[in-house]
Every structure is written in structure tokens, then in C-alpha cells.
Amino acid sequence: MDKWIELVKAKMSELKITQEILAERLGMSQGGIGHWLNKRREPGIEDMNRVLQALGLGFLEVALVIREPQVSSQDDAPLTHKYNPYFRYPISDWRAPAEAREGEVAVYGKGLFELSDYHARGPAFWLRVAGDAMTAPNGTSIPEGMLILVDPAVDAAPGKLVIAQWPESAEATFRKFIEEGGQRYLVPLNPTYPKTLYTDDCRIIGVVVQATAKF
């Protein structure tokens, strides 16, 4: 709930939308919006998603994930003690990088989603890593099979992990974006793979903000 409120308030501030304007868009009273944003009342999942839609965040969706049972479980316990709000993002089905190669991105079909508590700045999506180019012998390592969450609206500054695509290639590549001696490179975390000089011809599709694996 706190994450949803934080996101809604930030977006309202960015768009310069007041509670009155938001309430009008939703066909409800300003007081009702105020109760939600000040945690005096809890909106349902449907209402939470309506608010996101009204703020132009239709690419996000609030879902509920059941927490592990607590030591003391009571039927009248508040929902926030039983559930955790998460956003769900689609697993990309891009046509361009449809074939995975070593260290590149494998893309999956429509209608698939994964959950995250990350507040995306743009239309974020998941990709599943294929190959071992981003598997490092030590430090940060993102092996094959991991899902990576990509946010296109995050600034691709040196030091970030990025999804990039060259104009002559139909496939996107997952690399670390670095700067050395005034030059920028796309570098695999696996030292057995070569680094590539970054030029303006290369398109940065988005920044990787989270990686996760299921067991």
C-alpha cells in the first residue's frame, strides 16, 4: 500500500494533478481520494488500478501476493498483514530479438507477467537471459535463465546494466555500459567475451533495474 501511495503521489506531482482533478477523472469525491492517499481507508485492487490508469500508468498493474502465514493468524487481521502489493510487468515478446544467442536476450510470448515491487518510471518489461556472457566469476553475476526487469525511462549512465541494439542487428544485447579513457563500451560480465566500443549508432533500449530467478 505504501509503495502504491508513493507512486501515485509522485506521478500526481509530476503531472501537476490535484486530488480534485484525479477525483473528477475517477468519478468520485476528493475526500475519497484523500482517504486513500492518507491511509485512512484502503482501496481495493480494482480501485488502485483505476487510479494508475487515470494517471497514465496503464502499463502497470497492482496484483496481490499472499505472504507466508504469520505466527498468529486471525480472520479479522487487516489485509495489509495478509497481502503484499506488487506491480506486474509483461515478459517481452519482441519480434526483433526473437532468436537468442550467447549472452543475448531470449524473448517469450504474449500474456506472460512477473511481479515486482519496483516502481517503473516507464513501460517496464521483463526479459530472460540466455547464454553466459553476463555470468561473472565474482561480484555481480546474472546467469542464464534469470529474468531481468528493464526500465526504458531510466538514464543509461556509465556503470548501468543495459539492453542495447545495433542497427544492423535484429537482436538486443545485454551488457554493462562503461566509460574508459573518454570512450564508452558495452562490456560483458564474463571476461572471456570481448567488449564492444559504443557509438551513437547503438540504441540503448533500457536499463536493467532488477534481476530475479525462481527456485
C-alpha positions as CSV (number, residue, x, y, z in Angstrom):
1,M,0.0,0.0,0.0
2,D,2.8,2.4,0.9
3,K,4.5,1.8,-2.4
4,W,1.3,2.5,-4.4
5,I,0.7,5.7,-2.5
6,E,4.3,6.8,-3.1
7,L,4.0,6.1,-6.8
8,V,0.6,7.9,-7.1
9,K,1.8,11.0,-5.2
10,A,4.9,11.2,-7.3
11,K,3.0,10.9,-10.6
12,M,0.4,13.5,-9.4
13,S,3.3,15.9,-8.6
14,E,5.0,15.3,-11.9
15,L,1.7,15.9,-13.9
16,K,0.6,18.7,-11.5
17,I,-2.6,16.9,-10.9
18,T,-4.5,17.8,-7.7
19,Q,-6.7,15.4,-5.7
20,E,-9.7,17.2,-7.1
21,I,-8.7,16.6,-10.7
22,L,-7.9,13.0,-10.0
23,A,-11.2,12.5,-8.3
24,E,-13.0,14.0,-11.2
25,R,-11.3,11.7,-13.6
26,L,-12.4,8.7,-11.4
27,G,-15.9,10.0,-10.9
28,M,-15.6,10.1,-7.1
29,S,-15.2,12.7,-4.4
30,Q,-11.9,14.4,-3.5
31,G,-12.4,13.2,0.1
32,G,-12.3,9.6,-1.1
33,I,-9.0,10.1,-2.9
34,G,-7.7,11.8,0.2
35,H,-8.7,8.9,2.5
36,W,-6.7,6.5,0.2
37,L,-3.6,8.7,-0.1
38,N,-3.5,9.4,3.7
39,K,-4.1,5.7,4.5
40,R,-7.4,6.3,6.4
41,R,-9.0,3.8,4.1
42,E,-7.7,1.0,1.9
43,P,-8.7,1.0,-1.8
44,G,-9.4,-2.4,-3.4
45,I,-7.1,-3.7,-6.1
46,E,-9.6,-2.6,-8.8
47,D,-9.6,0.9,-7.5
48,M,-5.8,1.0,-7.2
49,N,-5.5,0.0,-10.9
50,R,-8.2,2.6,-11.9
51,V,-6.0,5.3,-10.3
52,L,-3.0,4.2,-12.1
53,Q,-4.9,4.2,-15.4
54,A,-6.2,7.7,-14.7
55,L,-2.6,8.9,-14.2
56,G,-1.4,7.4,-17.5
57,L,0.2,4.4,-15.8
58,G,-1.8,1.8,-17.6
59,F,1.3,-0.3,-18.3
60,L,1.4,-1.0,-14.5
61,E,-0.9,-3.3,-12.7
62,V,-1.3,-3.9,-9.0
63,A,-1.5,-7.5,-8.0
64,L,-1.6,-9.3,-4.6
65,V,0.8,-11.9,-3.5
66,I,-0.1,-14.0,-0.5
67,R,2.5,-13.7,2.2
68,E,3.8,-16.7,4.2
69,P,1.5,-17.3,7.2
70,Q,2.3,-15.4,10.3
71,V,2.7,-17.0,13.7
72,S,-0.6,-15.5,14.8
73,S,-3.2,-15.7,12.1
74,Q,-6.5,-14.1,12.7
75,D,-9.5,-13.9,10.4
76,D,-10.1,-10.2,11.3
77,A,-6.5,-9.2,10.6
78,P,-6.1,-6.3,8.2
79,L,-5.4,-7.0,4.5
80,T,-2.0,-5.4,4.8
81,H,-1.0,-8.1,7.2
82,K,-2.1,-10.9,4.8
83,Y,-1.0,-9.5,1.4
84,N,1.7,-7.5,-0.2
85,P,1.0,-5.1,-3.1
86,Y,3.2,-5.7,-6.1
87,F,3.2,-4.4,-9.7
88,R,3.3,-6.8,-12.5
89,Y,5.2,-6.3,-15.8
90,P,4.9,-8.2,-19.0
91,I,7.6,-10.6,-20.2
92,S,8.5,-9.1,-23.5
93,D,7.6,-10.8,-26.8
94,W,9.7,-8.5,-29.0
95,R,9.8,-9.8,-32.6
96,A,13.3,-8.2,-33.2
97,P,15.3,-10.3,-30.7
98,A,13.3,-13.4,-31.3
99,E,16.4,-15.7,-31.5
100,A,18.7,-15.9,-28.5
101,R,22.4,-16.2,-28.9
102,E,25.2,-16.5,-26.4
103,G,24.9,-13.6,-23.9
104,E,21.9,-12.1,-25.7
105,V,18.2,-11.9,-24.7
106,A,15.6,-14.6,-25.2
107,V,12.1,-13.3,-25.5
108,Y,8.9,-15.0,-24.6
109,G,5.2,-15.0,-25.6
110,K,2.3,-12.7,-25.0
111,G,0.2,-12.7,-21.9
112,L,3.0,-13.6,-19.5
113,F,3.7,-11.4,-16.5
114,E,6.1,-11.4,-13.5
115,L,5.7,-9.4,-10.3
116,S,8.0,-6.8,-8.8
117,D,7.8,-4.1,-6.1
118,Y,9.9,-1.9,-8.4
119,H,8.2,1.4,-9.3
120,A,8.8,1.8,-13.0
121,R,9.4,5.2,-14.5
122,G,8.4,4.0,-17.9
123,P,6.7,1.0,-19.6
124,A,9.0,-1.6,-18.0
125,F,9.2,-5.2,-19.1
126,W,11.0,-8.5,-18.3
127,L,13.4,-10.4,-20.4
128,R,15.0,-13.8,-19.8
129,V,18.8,-14.0,-20.1
130,A,20.3,-16.7,-22.4
131,G,23.9,-17.6,-22.6
132,D,26.7,-16.9,-20.1
133,A,28.1,-13.6,-21.3
134,M,26.8,-11.9,-18.1
135,T,27.9,-14.7,-15.8
136,A,30.9,-13.4,-13.8
137,P,33.4,-15.4,-11.8
138,N,32.9,-13.0,-8.9
139,G,30.9,-9.9,-8.0
140,T,27.7,-9.1,-9.9
141,S,26.7,-12.1,-12.0
142,I,23.5,-12.6,-14.0
143,P,23.4,-16.2,-15.3
144,E,21.3,-17.8,-18.0
145,G,17.7,-18.3,-17.0
146,M,17.4,-15.2,-14.9
147,L,14.6,-12.7,-15.5
148,I,15.8,-9.1,-15.8
149,L,13.5,-6.1,-15.4
150,V,14.1,-3.4,-18.0
151,D,13.0,0.2,-17.5
152,P,13.3,2.3,-20.7
153,A,12.9,5.6,-18.8
154,V,16.0,5.2,-16.6
155,D,19.0,7.2,-17.7
156,A,21.6,4.9,-19.2
157,A,24.6,6.3,-17.3
158,P,28.0,4.6,-17.3
159,G,28.0,1.8,-14.8
160,K,24.5,0.7,-15.6
161,L,23.5,-2.7,-17.0
162,V,21.7,-2.0,-20.2
163,I,19.8,-3.6,-23.1
164,A,21.3,-2.3,-26.4
165,Q,20.7,-2.9,-30.0
166,W,22.8,-2.2,-33.1
167,P,21.1,-1.0,-36.3
168,E,22.4,-4.0,-38.3
169,S,21.3,-6.5,-35.7
170,A,17.8,-7.9,-35.2
171,E,18.7,-9.0,-31.7
172,A,19.1,-7.0,-28.5
173,T,22.2,-7.5,-26.3
174,F,22.6,-7.4,-22.5
175,R,25.8,-5.7,-21.4
176,K,27.3,-3.3,-18.8
177,F,27.7,0.2,-20.1
178,I,31.1,1.7,-19.0
179,E,33.4,4.6,-19.8
180,E,37.2,4.3,-20.0
181,G,39.6,7.0,-21.2
182,G,36.8,9.1,-22.7
183,Q,35.4,6.2,-24.7
184,R,32.3,4.2,-23.9
185,Y,31.9,0.5,-24.2
186,L,29.4,-2.3,-23.8
187,V,31.1,-4.9,-21.7
188,P,30.1,-8.5,-20.7
189,L,30.5,-9.5,-17.1
190,N,32.1,-12.7,-18.3
191,P,35.8,-11.8,-19.0
192,T,36.0,-14.5,-21.8
193,Y,33.8,-12.3,-24.0
194,P,35.1,-9.2,-25.8
195,K,33.9,-5.7,-25.0
196,T,32.4,-3.6,-27.8
197,L,33.0,0.1,-28.5
198,Y,29.8,2.1,-28.0
199,T,28.9,4.5,-30.8
200,D,25.9,6.8,-31.4
201,D,24.6,4.2,-33.9
202,C,23.8,1.9,-31.0
203,R,20.4,2.3,-29.4
204,I,20.0,1.8,-25.6
205,I,16.6,0.3,-25.2
206,G,16.5,0.4,-21.4
207,V,18.3,-0.1,-18.1
208,V,18.2,-3.3,-16.2
209,V,16.9,-2.4,-12.7
210,Q,16.3,-5.9,-11.2
211,A,17.2,-9.5,-11.8
212,T,15.4,-12.5,-10.3
213,A,15.4,-16.3,-10.5
214,K,12.9,-18.9,-9.4
215,F,13.8,-22.0,-7.5
